[in-house]
């Protein structure tokens, strides 16, 4: 059958974009198109870009990676109150990969997407996929307001939690745990300053995070679970703000920001963050990448890095598969996703288990005593 695309990618987040860019490096003759349901990059939570992610961007974009990060907020490391009740420091100064960044996610994804046109990679927005039908040598996608299905030799599910392809194919999801994060984006007070370091502090009911963002903004986040949120009324903005003011690091670095929020009010954004992975992330004519394939707790600070790394590997694997259409060509990619998830689980366990001063509190105990 004559197909419309060689590869169709559902989702224009970091994972989908990295997959497309990697595919172009491996096989620039392939016709690759990204379909995204939104009309533009949206505000998203998750703005930490560790130094290791810069290496992936450099491999994908070369010198253009510097342009991509030029307007983002440099992060030189972190200050944390975690295992001990005294601050500890982690410095990126000696990291050969370069600095980390705190991102304006919408701008980051928009500017990453702008690299597609130079590589003749198509991107269509406001496209709603209504059906996924595997066929003998391709996948047929039913698209709203399009008279006939789009036929693609290969489909990449980079649609995050929507899992447009994987749900249609009945791929099982294994959710091992779920935390909740309650966030607010606040303005940095006029004339005020804030460290460029990430601030992290553990409390008995969860842990707090703060980061300076571009354009004089500050992200504040509380990570807890549904039980602790309900017990302590943490979703109440007034209670949330009071608990934020209890953090020693916030008292030192964010007192004016919190004082202004108390006067002006704030809006909390609530999101769930499951830890989970699909039973398989590849199949005949399809592959899942990014948060569609595996989801990490924000404690890992690895969501965007994972999306970029797995997108790069996905592009390489798909190029191999299209030369010899055998699912075995996709197995190294699947094995890497599984191996990385197992390493993540070990890291997550060690981070939660290390806060022994709150070890008898349900939030910490439940995550320290189970690997998932």
C-alpha positions, 0 to 999 in steps of 0.5 A: 500500500502507498503510505502518506508518511514513513513515520508519524509521531503523535505529540510535539513534546520533548520526546516526540521532537527528539525522536523526529530530529534523531530520525532525520540524522539517521535517515534524512530521506524519510518523510516524517510528520508530527501531529499534535492535538494542541494549537501551540506549546502549552504551559507544563510543569517540569522545568529542570534540565540537568547538565546531562540533557545538554549533551543530548541537545548538542548531539541532536542540534549541534551549535543550535543547542546554544541558541535554544538555551540562550534565553533560559535560566542557568542553574548552577546546582542545588541547595537541599535540606534532606538527609540532615536538618542542615543545608547541603550543596551540589555544584554543577561547576565541575560538571563537564557537560556544562550547566543545568537550566530552569526552563520556560517549558512553552518557549523551550518546546516552541524553539525546539520545534522551530528546528523541524522546518530546517530539516523538512520535518512536518508539524501539524497542530490542532490535529485530533486522532480518533482511531488507530488501526494496524494493517499489514504493512502500515498503521491507519490513523483516523483524523477528525475532519480529514476525509480518509485515514492517514497511512504511515509505515510507522507510528510513534506514540509520544502523546504522554498520558493520553497514550493515543496509540497504546490505549487503542492497541490495548498495551497494559500499563503498570503503575507502581506509585503515585505522588501529587504535586501542588504548584504555584508560579509566582513573580519575583518581587520587583528589584528582588533577587533569588539564587539560581540554584534549585532549592529542595527541602524535606518535611514530614508530609512531603518535600518542597522544591523552588526554582527561579525561572526566566522572566523573573518568575519563581516555581514553588512545588510541594510533592506529597500524596493523596493521603497526606494532602487530605489529612493536612488540607495541603490543597488549601492555598492558605495552608499550602502557603503557610507550610511553604513559609515553614521551610528554612530555605524559603525563609532565607531565599524567598521571604519577599516572594511568599510575603507578596503571595500572602497579600496578592493571593495565589492559584495552585496547580494540581498534577499527579505524577505516577511511577509506571511503565508499559508492559511493552514499548515497541511492536509491529509498526509502532513505538512508545517514547517519553512519558507515554512509555515510562513515567518518573516521580519528579524526585528524579529531576529526570523527566525531560532528560529521559524524554530527550535520551529515549527520543534520540535512541528511538529515532536510531531504532526506527531507522533500523526497523524501516530498513529491515521490518523486524521487531527485533530491530526495536528490542535494544530500544525497549531494553534500554527503556526497561533498564533505565526504569529499573535504575530510576526505581533504585534511585527513587527508593534510595532518595526516599529511604535516605530521609530517616528523620521522617522515616516513621511518617506515612509519606516517607515510610510507604516509599522507603519500604517498597521498590515498586 
